Amino acid sequence: MEPQLPPVQATPPAQTPPNGGAADVPAPMPNAAAPAAPVASAQPAPAAPIAPPADDSDVIEPTWVNRAQAVFKNYPGDPSEQSKQFMLLKAEYLEKRYGRTIKAED
């Protein structure tokens, strides 16, 4: 003999609230550590990092720049000769600019 189950009563379907059932879920609490509004500082933050102003020692004279560019033009396919010419140019520049003599390949 099979056990008798009580008769099942038909229950009306549960009505969902108009907001899709979100009334049962509590709203998230705001983070207490974060301020509600950004705090304005006394000075506005710069848009980009500001480099310190260059003084005269940071500027290379156009004569030396032109001579360095000439090395590229005069020896376009020879990197070893470019390196040698740059070494000589560097030695000359350091001697004339700072009075330092360095040994350069001849």
N, CA, C and O atoms as CSV, one atom per row, in Angstrom:
chain,resi,resn,atom,element,x,y,z
A,1,MET,N,N,0.811,-1.157,0.000
A,1,MET,CA,C,0.000,0.000,0.000
A,1,MET,C,C,0.879,1.254,0.000
A,1,MET,O,O,1.882,1.317,0.710
A,2,GLU,N,N,0.499,2.231,-0.789
A,2,GLU,CA,C,1.283,3.458,-0.912
A,2,GLU,C,C,0.851,4.455,0.148
A,2,GLU,O,O,-0.328,4.518,0.497
A,3,PRO,N,N,1.787,5.231,0.660
A,3,PRO,CA,C,1.416,6.229,1.656
A,3,PRO,C,C,0.557,7.302,1.016
A,3,PRO,O,O,0.765,7.679,-0.137
A,4,GLN,N,N,-0.362,7.765,1.740
A,4,GLN,CA,C,-1.279,8.800,1.265
A,4,GLN,C,C,-0.650,10.177,1.497
A,4,GLN,O,O,-0.197,10.490,2.598
A,5,LEU,N,N,-0.632,10.973,0.464
A,5,LEU,CA,C,-0.137,12.339,0.566
A,5,LEU,C,C,-1.316,13.271,0.779
A,5,LEU,O,O,-2.390,13.037,0.225
A,6,PRO,N,N,-1.144,14.303,1.554
A,6,PRO,CA,C,-2.246,15.231,1.738
A,6,PRO,C,C,-2.567,15.920,0.425
A,6,PRO,O,O,-1.675,16.096,-0.404
A,7,PRO,N,N,-3.776,16.302,0.218
A,7,PRO,CA,C,-4.129,16.973,-1.028
A,7,PRO,C,C,-3.389,18.310,-1.150
A,7,PRO,O,O,-3.216,19.029,-0.166
A,8,VAL,N,N,-2.965,18.621,-2.359
A,8,VAL,CA,C,-2.227,19.853,-2.641
A,8,VAL,C,C,-3.225,20.956,-2.927
A,8,VAL,O,O,-4.114,20.823,-3.768
A,9,GLN,N,N,-3.052,22.034,-2.211
A,9,GLN,CA,C,-3.934,23.166,-2.445
A,9,GLN,C,C,-3.255,24.103,-3.434
A,9,GLN,O,O,-2.053,24.354,-3.354
A,10,ALA,N,N,-4.022,24.595,-4.334
A,10,ALA,CA,C,-3.492,25.536,-5.313
A,10,ALA,C,C,-3.312,26.886,-4.637
A,10,ALA,O,O,-4.247,27.443,-4.062
A,11,THR,N,N,-2.087,27.400,-4.719
A,11,THR,CA,C,-1.824,28.721,-4.150
A,11,THR,C,C,-1.638,29.705,-5.287
A,11,THR,O,O,-1.045,29.362,-6.310
A,12,PRO,N,N,-2.123,30.896,-5.131
A,12,PRO,CA,C,-1.933,31.871,-6.202
A,12,PRO,C,C,-0.448,32.196,-6.334
A,12,PRO,O,O,0.267,32.176,-5.333
A,13,PRO,N,N,0.037,32.496,-7.541
A,13,PRO,CA,C,1.457,32.833,-7.716
A,13,PRO,C,C,1.789,34.107,-6.939
A,13,PRO,O,O,0.972,35.021,-6.824
A,14,ALA,N,N,3.004,34.137,-6.416
A,14,ALA,CA,C,3.431,35.308,-5.654
A,14,ALA,C,C,3.595,36.482,-6.607
A,14,ALA,O,O,4.124,36.346,-7.710
A,15,GLN,N,N,3.137,37.609,-6.162
A,15,GLN,CA,C,3.268,38.799,-6.999
A,15,GLN,C,C,4.644,39.414,-6.754
A,15,GLN,O,O,5.077,39.587,-5.615
A,16,THR,N,N,5.312,39.737,-7.856
A,16,THR,CA,C,6.612,40.384,-7.725
A,16,THR,C,C,6.396,41.885,-7.657
A,16,THR,O,O,5.533,42.419,-8.353
A,17,PRO,N,N,7.149,42.556,-6.848
A,17,PRO,CA,C,7.010,44.005,-6.761
A,17,PRO,C,C,7.355,44.653,-8.096
A,17,PRO,O,O,8.048,44.039,-8.907
A,18,PRO,N,N,6.897,45.863,-8.346
A,18,PRO,CA,C,7.161,46.531,-9.621
A,18,PRO,C,C,8.645,46.729,-9.906
A,18,PRO,O,O,9.020,46.863,-11.071
A,19,ASN,N,N,9.493,46.750,-8.903
A,19,ASN,CA,C,10.920,46.961,-9.148
A,19,ASN,C,C,11.663,45.652,-9.388
A,19,ASN,O,O,12.889,45.633,-9.289
A,20,GLY,N,N,10.990,44.590,-9.691
A,20,GLY,CA,C,11.618,43.322,-10.051
A,20,GLY,C,C,12.085,42.531,-8.854
A,20,GLY,O,O,12.972,41.691,-9.006
A,21,GLY,N,N,11.554,42.743,-7.703
A,21,GLY,CA,C,11.938,41.961,-6.532
A,21,GLY,C,C,13.121,42.540,-5.792
A,21,GLY,O,O,13.657,41.899,-4.888
A,22,ALA,N,N,13.537,43.728,-6.154
A,22,ALA,CA,C,14.701,44.313,-5.507
A,22,ALA,C,C,14.379,44.823,-4.113
A,22,ALA,O,O,15.284,45.194,-3.365
A,23,ALA,N,N,13.102,44.847,-3.755
A,23,ALA,CA,C,12.747,45.336,-2.424
A,23,ALA,C,C,13.247,44.388,-1.351
A,23,ALA,O,O,13.459,44.803,-0.212
A,24,ASP,N,N,13.439,43.119,-1.694
A,24,ASP,CA,C,13.915,42.154,-0.719
A,24,ASP,C,C,15.424,42.287,-0.476
A,24,ASP,O,O,15.920,41.864,0.568
A,25,VAL,N,N,16.154,42.873,-1.432
A,25,VAL,CA,C,17.602,42.992,-1.332
A,25,VAL,C,C,17.921,44.374,-0.778
A,25,VAL,O,O,17.488,45.378,-1.343
A,26,PRO,N,N,18.666,44.444,0.311
A,26,PRO,CA,C,18.986,45.768,0.854
A,26,PRO,C,C,19.950,46.502,-0.071
A,26,PRO,O,O,20.784,45.885,-0.735
A,27,ALA,N,N,19.827,47.810,-0.105
A,27,ALA,CA,C,20.713,48.640,-0.925
A,27,ALA,C,C,22.104,48.630,-0.305
A,27,ALA,O,O,22.231,48.601,0.919
A,28,PRO,N,N,23.153,48.653,-1.130
A,28,PRO,CA,C,24.507,48.655,-0.580
A,28,PRO,C,C,24.756,49.938,0.205
A,28,PRO,O,O,24.295,51.018,-0.167
A,29,MET,N,N,25.487,49.793,1.285
A,29,MET,CA,C,25.802,50.939,2.127
A,29,MET,C,C,26.978,51.688,1.523
A,29,MET,O,O,27.891,51.060,0.990
A,30,PRO,N,N,26.980,53.011,1.592
A,30,PRO,CA,C,28.133,53.757,1.079
A,30,PRO,C,C,29.357,53.474,1.937
A,30,PRO,O,O,29.256,53.226,3.138
A,31,ASN,N,N,30.502,53.516,1.296
A,31,ASN,CA,C,31.758,53.247,1.984
A,31,ASN,C,C,32.062,54.410,2.923
A,31,ASN,O,O,32.148,55.557,2.485
A,32,ALA,N,N,32.221,54.121,4.191
A,32,ALA,CA,C,32.457,55.172,5.178
A,32,ALA,C,C,33.860,55.752,5.044
A,32,ALA,O,O,34.091,56.891,5.448
A,33,ALA,N,N,34.811,54.983,4.480
A,33,ALA,CA,C,36.180,55.467,4.368
A,33,ALA,C,C,36.320,56.491,3.255
A,33,ALA,O,O,37.174,57.374,3.345
A,34,ALA,N,N,35.517,56.404,2.218
A,34,ALA,CA,C,35.622,57.328,1.097
A,34,ALA,C,C,34.756,58.549,1.364
A,34,ALA,O,O,33.603,58.402,1.769
A,35,PRO,N,N,35.283,59.749,1.148
A,35,PRO,CA,C,34.464,60.943,1.343
A,35,PRO,C,C,33.396,61.024,0.268
A,35,PRO,O,O,33.575,60.523,-0.842
A,36,ALA,N,N,32.293,61.655,0.603
A,36,ALA,CA,C,31.178,61.753,-0.334
A,36,ALA,C,C,31.525,62.658,-1.503
A,36,ALA,O,O,31.108,62.388,-2.630
A,37,ALA,N,N,32.273,63.716,-1.267
A,37,ALA,CA,C,32.662,64.643,-2.329
A,37,ALA,C,C,34.177,64.784,-2.297
A,37,ALA,O,O,34.776,64.736,-1.222
A,38,PRO,N,N,34.810,64.959,-3.463
A,38,PRO,CA,C,36.260,65.127,-3.466
A,38,PRO,C,C,36.646,66.410,-2.733
A,38,PRO,O,O,35.966,67.432,-2.832
A,39,VAL,N,N,37.730,66.331,-2.012
A,39,VAL,CA,C,38.209,67.477,-1.255
A,39,VAL,C,C,39.115,68.297,-2.156
A,39,VAL,O,O,40.075,67.771,-2.719
A,40,ALA,N,N,38.819,69.574,-2.297
A,40,ALA,CA,C,39.623,70.451,-3.136
A,40,ALA,C,C,40.864,70.872,-2.363
A,40,ALA,O,O,40.777,71.270,-1.201
A,41,SER,N,N,42.021,70.783,-3.014
A,41,SER,CA,C,43.248,71.199,-2.362
A,41,SER,C,C,43.439,72.697,-2.574
A,41,SER,O,O,42.759,73.312,-3.395
A,42,ALA,N,N,44.356,73.264,-1.837
A,42,ALA,CA,C,44.603,74.697,-1.932
A,42,ALA,C,C,45.176,75.057,-3.297
A,42,ALA,O,O,44.886,76.128,-3.829
A,43,GLN,N,N,45.994,74.160,-3.872
A,43,GLN,CA,C,46.585,74.411,-5.179
A,43,GLN,C,C,46.086,73.366,-6.155
A,43,GLN,O,O,46.017,72.188,-5.805
A,44,PRO,N,N,45.736,73.761,-7.369
A,44,PRO,CA,C,45.309,72.763,-8.353
A,44,PRO,C,C,46.493,71.903,-8.776
A,44,PRO,O,O,47.627,72.378,-8.852
A,45,ALA,N,N,46.217,70.647,-9.047
A,45,ALA,CA,C,47.267,69.727,-9.481
A,45,ALA,C,C,47.661,70.056,-10.912
A,45,ALA,O,O,46.793,70.353,-11.733
A,46,PRO,N,N,48.955,70.010,-11.233
A,46,PRO,CA,C,49.374,70.285,-12.607
A,46,PRO,C,C,48.904,69.174,-13.536
A,46,PRO,O,O,48.804,68.015,-13.133
A,47,ALA,N,N,48.617,69.536,-14.777
A,47,ALA,CA,C,48.133,68.567,-15.754
A,47,ALA,C,C,49.224,67.559,-16.111
A,47,ALA,O,O,48.928,66.387,-16.341
A,48,ALA,N,N,50.467,67.995,-16.159
A,48,ALA,CA,C,51.583,67.118,-16.498
A,48,ALA,C,C,52.745,67.464,-15.576
A,48,ALA,O,O,52.811,68.581,-15.063
A,49,PRO,N,N,53.661,66.525,-15.357
A,49,PRO,CA,C,54.816,66.851,-14.533
A,49,PRO,C,C,55.606,67.997,-15.157
A,49,PRO,O,O,55.803,68.044,-16.372
A,50,ILE,N,N,56.044,68.894,-14.329
A,50,ILE,CA,C,56.769,70.063,-14.813
A,50,ILE,C,C,58.257,69.800,-14.644
A,50,ILE,O,O,58.726,69.495,-13.547
A,51,ALA,N,N,58.988,69.921,-15.740
A,51,ALA,CA,C,60.426,69.727,-15.700
A,51,ALA,C,C,61.070,70.988,-15.136
A,51,ALA,O,O,60.571,72.092,-15.350
A,52,PRO,N,N,62.170,70.826,-14.419
A,52,PRO,CA,C,62.844,72.021,-13.917
A,52,PRO,C,C,63.368,72.835,-15.090
A,52,PRO,O,O,63.704,72.271,-16.131
A,53,PRO,N,N,63.441,74.136,-14.940
A,53,PRO,CA,C,63.911,74.963,-16.049
A,53,PRO,C,C,65.359,74.632,-16.391
A,53,PRO,O,O,66.186,74.406,-15.507
A,54,ALA,N,N,65.644,74.610,-17.667
A,54,ALA,CA,C,66.994,74.294,-18.126
A,54,ALA,C,C,67.869,75.525,-17.958
A,54,ALA,O,O,67.478,76.637,-18.312
A,55,ASP,N,N,69.045,75.309,-17.417
A,55,ASP,CA,C,69.967,76.425,-17.364
A,55,ASP,C,C,70.920,76.305,-18.543
A,55,ASP,O,O,70.839,75.354,-19.321
A,56,ASP,N,N,71.809,77.258,-18.673
A,56,ASP,CA,C,72.658,77.321,-19.858
A,56,ASP,C,C,73.539,76.094,-20.030
A,56,ASP,O,O,73.925,75.776,-21.155
A,57,SER,N,N,73.866,75.401,-18.960
A,57,SER,CA,C,74.748,74.244,-19.087
A,57,SER,C,C,74.047,73.059,-19.749
A,57,SER,O,O,74.711,72.135,-20.217
A,58,ASP,N,N,72.692,73.076,-19.795
A,58,ASP,CA,C,71.951,71.980,-20.413
A,58,ASP,C,C,71.782,72.151,-21.920
A,58,ASP,O,O,71.316,71.234,-22.596
A,59,VAL,N,N,72.153,73.303,-22.450
A,59,VAL,CA,C,71.940,73.594,-23.863
A,59,VAL,C,C,73.221,73.294,-24.633
A,59,VAL,O,O,74.300,73.760,-24.267
A,60,ILE,N,N,73.093,72.518,-25.692
A,60,ILE,CA,C,74.236,72.237,-26.562
A,60,ILE,C,C,74.170,73.219,-27.722
A,60,ILE,O,O,73.117,73.407,-28.331
A,61,GLU,N,N,75.289,73.835,-28.019
A,61,GLU,CA,C,75.323,74.830,-29.078
A,61,GLU,C,C,74.957,74.194,-30.414
A,61,GLU,O,O,75.286,73.034,-30.664
A,62,PRO,N,N,74.278,74.952,-31.271
A,62,PRO,CA,C,73.879,74.418,-32.583
A,62,PRO,C,C,75.059,73.923,-33.414
A,62,PRO,O,O,74.895,73.028,-34.242
A,63,THR,N,N,76.239,74.490,-33.206
A,63,THR,CA,C,77.413,74.045,-33.958
A,63,THR,C,C,77.684,72.566,-33.714
A,63,THR,O,O,77.963,71.816,-34.650
A,64,TRP,N,N,77.599,72.150,-32.449
A,64,TRP,CA,C,77.866,70.759,-32.116
A,64,TRP,C,C,76.742,69.851,-32.598
A,64,TRP,O,O,76.989,68.721,-33.019
A,65,VAL,N,N,75.523,70.337,-32.538
A,65,VAL,CA,C,74.389,69.547,-33.037
A,65,VAL,C,C,74.535,69.333,-34.536
A,65,VAL,O,O,74.313,68.229,-35.034
A,66,ASN,N,N,74.904,70.378,-35.249
A,66,ASN,CA,C,75.077,70.269,-36.707
A,66,ASN,C,C,76.210,69.310,-37.053
A,66,ASN,O,O,76.110,68.552,-38.017
A,67,ARG,N,N,77.275,69.340,-36.280
A,67,ARG,CA,C,78.386,68.425,-36.550
A,67,ARG,C,C,77.990,66.978,-36.278
A,67,ARG,O,O,78.413,66.075,-37.000
A,68,ALA,N,N,77.186,66.751,-35.248
A,68,ALA,CA,C,76.722,65.389,-34.959
A,68,ALA,C,C,75.796,64.896,-36.065
A,68,ALA,O,O,75.860,63.729,-36.452
A,69,GLN,N,N,74.938,65.774,-36.576
A,69,GLN,CA,C,74.053,65.386,-37.680
A,69,GLN,C,C,74.850,65.111,-38.946
A,69,GLN,O,O,74.474,64.253,-39.745
A,70,ALA,N,N,75.944,65.832,-39.132
A,70,ALA,CA,C,76.780,65.619,-40.313
A,70,ALA,C,C,77.414,64.230,-40.293
A,70,ALA,O,O,77.646,63.645,-41.351
A,71,VAL,N,N,77.694,63.700,-39.113
A,71,VAL,CA,C,78.262,62.348,-39.022
A,71,VAL,C,C,77.279,61.346,-39.607
A,71,VAL,O,O,77.684,60.436,-40.331
A,72,PHE,N,N,75.993,61.497,-39.305
A,72,PHE,CA,C,74.988,60.594,-39.880
A,72,PHE,C,C,74.924,60.734,-41.392
A,72,PHE,O,O,74.796,59.738,-42.104
A,73,LYS,N,N,75.011,61.954,-41.881
A,73,LYS,CA,C,74.913,62.180,-43.330
A,73,LYS,C,C,76.151,61.679,-44.062
A,73,LYS,O,O,76.043,61.145,-45.165
A,74,ASN,N,N,77.331,61.847,-43.456
A,74,ASN,CA,C,78.575,61.476,-44.130
A,74,ASN,C,C,78.850,59.973,-44.110
A,74,ASN,O,O,79.533,59.464,-44.999
A,75,TYR,N,N,78.332,59.257,-43.114
A,75,TYR,CA,C,78.580,57.821,-42.985
A,75,TYR,C,C,77.262,57.080,-42.770
A,75,TYR,O,O,77.073,56.471,-41.717
A,76,PRO,N,N,76.342,57.115,-43.742
A,76,PRO,CA,C,75.014,56.533,-43.514
A,76,PRO,C,C,75.007,55.011,-43.381
A,76,PRO,O,O,74.171,54.477,-42.650
A,77,GLY,N,N,75.891,54.303,-44.047
A,77,GLY,CA,C,75.843,52.844,-44.019
A,77,GLY,C,C,76.982,52.211,-43.254
A,77,GLY,O,O,77.210,51.008,-43.373
A,78,ASP,N,N,77.709,53.004,-42.464
A,78,ASP,CA,C,78.887,52.479,-41.772
A,78,ASP,C,C,78.802,52.799,-40.277
A,78,ASP,O,O,79.318,53.824,-39.832
A,79,PRO,N,N,78.151,51.925,-39.500
A,79,PRO,CA,C,77.985,52.224,-38.073
A,79,PRO,C,C,79.304,52.267,-37.297
A,79,PRO,O,O,79.409,53.002,-36.315
A,80,SER,N,N,80.300,51.503,-37.713
A,80,SER,CA,C,81.568,51.542,-36.980
A,80,SER,C,C,82.279,52.875,-37.199
A,80,SER,O,O,82.894,53.411,-36.278
A,81,GLU,N,N,82.196,53.405,-38.408
A,81,GLU,CA,C,82.801,54.716,-38.684
A,81,GLU,C,C,82.017,55.826,-37.980
A,81,GLU,O,O,82.608,56.791,-37.494
A,82,GLN,N,N,80.683,55.690,-37.924
A,82,GLN,CA,C,79.873,56.663,-37.182
A,82,GLN,C,C,80.297,56.686,-35.718
A,82,GLN,O,O,80.458,57.753,-35.127
A,83,SER,N,N,80.474,55.510,-35.142
A,83,SER,CA,C,80.875,55.421,-33.742
A,83,SER,C,C,82.234,56.076,-33.516
A,83,SER,O,O,82.434,56.790,-32.533
A,84,LYS,N,N,83.160,55.827,-34.432
A,84,LYS,CA,C,84.497,56.415,-34.315
A,84,LYS,C,C,84.424,57.936,-34.405
A,84,LYS,O,O,85.059,58.640,-33.619
A,85,GLN,N,N,83.648,58.443,-35.366
A,85,GLN,CA,C,83.526,59.894,-35.540
A,85,GLN,C,C,82.830,60.547,-34.343
A,85,GLN,O,O,83.204,61.643,-33.926
A,86,PHE,N,N,81.824,59.877,-33.796
A,86,PHE,CA,C,81.153,60.411,-32.606
A,86,PHE,C,C,82.096,60.434,-31.408
A,86,PHE,O,O,82.046,61.361,-30.599
A,87,MET,N,N,82.944,59.435,-31.289
A,87,MET,CA,C,83.913,59.405,-30.190
A,87,MET,C,C,84.872,60.585,-30.309
A,87,MET,O,O,85.182,61.234,-29.310
A,88,LEU,N,N,85.344,60.866,-31.521
A,88,LEU,CA,C,86.238,62.005,-31.724
A,88,LEU,C,C,85.516,63.327,-31.450
A,88,LEU,O,O,86.074,64.232,-30.829
A,89,LEU,N,N,84.285,63.425,-31.915
A,89,LEU,CA,C,83.494,64.636,-31.694
A,89,LEU,C,C,83.233,64.840,-30.200
A,89,LEU,O,O,83.306,65.961,-29.697
A,90,LYS,N,N,82.933,63.762,-29.507
A,90,LYS,CA,C,82.681,63.830,-28.066
A,90,LYS,C,C,83.932,64.291,-27.322
A,90,LYS,O,O,83.846,65.126,-26.421
A,91,ALA,N,N,85.081,63.756,-27.692
A,91,ALA,CA,C,86.332,64.142,-27.038
A,91,ALA,C,C,86.616,65.624,-27.266
A,91,ALA,O,O,87.032,66.331,-26.348
A,92,GLU,N,N,86.392,66.080,-28.474
A,92,GLU,CA,C,86.621,67.495,-28.784
A,92,GLU,C,C,85.654,68.392,-28.007
A,92,GLU,O,O,86.051,69.431,-27.479
A,93,TYR,N,N,84.392,67.987,-27.940
A,93,TYR,CA,C,83.380,68.772,-27.225
A,93,TYR,C,C,83.716,68.878,-25.740
A,93,TYR,O,O,83.664,69.966,-25.167
A,94,LEU,N,N,84.061,67.750,-25.115
A,94,LEU,CA,C,84.378,67.766,-23.687
A,94,LEU,C,C,85.616,68.602,-23.389
A,94,LEU,O,O,85.695,69.249,-22.345
A,95,GLU,N,N,86.584,68.589,-24.307
A,95,GLU,CA,C,87.793,69.379,-24.096
A,95,GLU,C,C,87.497,70.874,-24.208
A,95,GLU,O,O,87.970,71.664,-23.392
A,96,LYS,N,N,86.716,71.261,-25.216
A,96,LYS,CA,C,86.434,72.683,-25.408
A,96,LYS,C,C,85.408,73.208,-24.410
A,96,LYS,O,O,85.507,74.354,-23.971
A,97,ARG,N,N,84.443,72.401,-24.052
A,97,ARG,CA,C,83.361,72.859,-23.169
A,97,ARG,C,C,83.769,72.837,-21.698
A,97,ARG,O,O,83.529,73.798,-20.968
A,98,TYR,N,N,84.389,71.734,-21.265
A,98,TYR,CA,C,84.673,71.555,-19.845
A,98,TYR,C,C,86.164,71.488,-19.518
A,98,TYR,O,O,86.537,71.404,-18.347
A,99,GLY,N,N,87.020,71.525,-20.544
A,99,GLY,CA,C,88.451,71.449,-20.297
A,99,GLY,C,C,88.923,70.058,-19.901
A,99,GLY,O,O,90.004,69.912,-19.330
A,100,ARG,N,N,88.130,69.038,-20.194
A,100,ARG,CA,C,88.493,67.659,-19.854
A,100,ARG,C,C,89.057,66.976,-21.093
A,100,ARG,O,O,88.459,67.021,-22.168
A,101,THR,N,N,90.188,66.360,-20.934
A,101,THR,CA,C,90.803,65.638,-22.037
A,101,THR,C,C,90.565,64.155,-21.824
A,101,THR,O,O,90.925,63.599,-20.787
A,102,ILE,N,N,89.952,63.516,-22.821
A,102,ILE,CA,C,89.753,62.075,-22.752
A,102,ILE,C,C,90.482,61.441,-23.921
A,102,ILE,O,O,90.673,62.066,-24.964
A,103,LYS,N,N,90.879,60.218,-23.739
A,103,LYS,CA,C,91.583,59.497,-24.789
A,103,LYS,C,C,90.567,59.049,-25.833
A,103,LYS,O,O,89.592,58.369,-25.511
A,104,ALA,N,N,90.800,59.432,-27.076
A,104,ALA,CA,C,89.910,59.047,-28.169
A,104,ALA,C,C,90.713,58.277,-29.200
A,104,ALA,O,O,91.900,58.536,-29.400
A,105,GLU,N,N,90.056,57.330,-29.851
A,105,GLU,CA,C,90.719,56.565,-30.904
A,105,GLU,C,C,90.964,57.473,-32.098
A,105,GLU,O,O,90.120,58.297,-32.450
A,106,ASP,N,N,92.119,57.317,-32.713
A,106,ASP,CA,C,92.420,58.107,-33.922
A,106,ASP,C,C,92.309,57.267,-35.154
A,106,ASP,O,O,92.526,57.761,-36.260
